[in-house]
Amino acid sequence: MKLEYRKPYCEDFLCEYFRIHELSNIDELISEVKKRTEESPDYKYLVTLDDIGQASYTSMHSKMYNALDGGDWIAKEKIDGSWMDGDYLRDDLGFEQKFLIRRFGFKHGLEGVGFDDIYEKLLYLDGESREELIEANQNLVTLMDKEAYLLKVPVRYSYESIYAFPNGYFSCDLSPFENYHLAKHLEVNYDYHLFGIGASYIAFRKGVGFKKEDLSGLIDLLSKIYVKDKDEELIEFLQETIMNKQILTLRYSE
């Protein structure tokens, strides 16, 4: 695996990022993320997953629809007047200014969304979506787009790395705020850290703090979100994945 540094930030990714080349084994990428996180504790790393073109497109619309980079909430924050062009943010703001605005956008969006809203999206897995999820957990590399990136995000917690590449646009998807709540819940309660996001999938890396006795609670949670009609085979697969794999891959779209 090789990493090619690209830019400090761009239209798609509000952070520094690297193009991933010649990835054949997900363990290579996991090791790289662990190493970089230890070397740069003020940053967290996020991997792009499936269908980068679609993921970038829906992320763009999600940022606009959810007013993540400016909206009515701007008037509620004490924004430096030099950042404004009339009632709007200036287009030429620097990275630190843009990232702070994105934080504000998430703060205001999260005010109207709770963790329990995730259950209302009815993300039950059956048919093709069920089989695709199983395959993704068996080998995440097969899910990832050939054009994949590693994002270096200046945040303290992994769940905050979604600021740099927010996704979830269609009404049947988890919104960026619901994805944030899911990622925060898994990190705080089970030591699973946001690892990647794409057009339909979201992935988490198991931390050293995960304990075997946490398995039952995590399975209960995942069953409530994804499992329909007591699919014992799927539940058993999720149990084996959690106990034997470093990465747990889920869907945030139907």
Secondary structure, DSSP 4 states (H G I P E B T S, - for coil): -EEEEEES--SS-SSEEEEEES---HHHHHHHHHHHHHH-TT-EEEEE-S-HHHHHHHHHHHHHHTTTTSSGGGGGS---GGGEETTEE-TT--HHHHHHHHHHHHHHHHTT--GGGGGGG-----HHHHHHHHHHHH-GGGTS-SSEEEEEE--SSGGGGGGGS----STTSPPHHHHHHHHHHHHHHH-EEEEEE-SSEEEEEEPTT--GGGHHHHHHHHHHHH--S--HHHHHHHHHHHHH-SEEEEES--
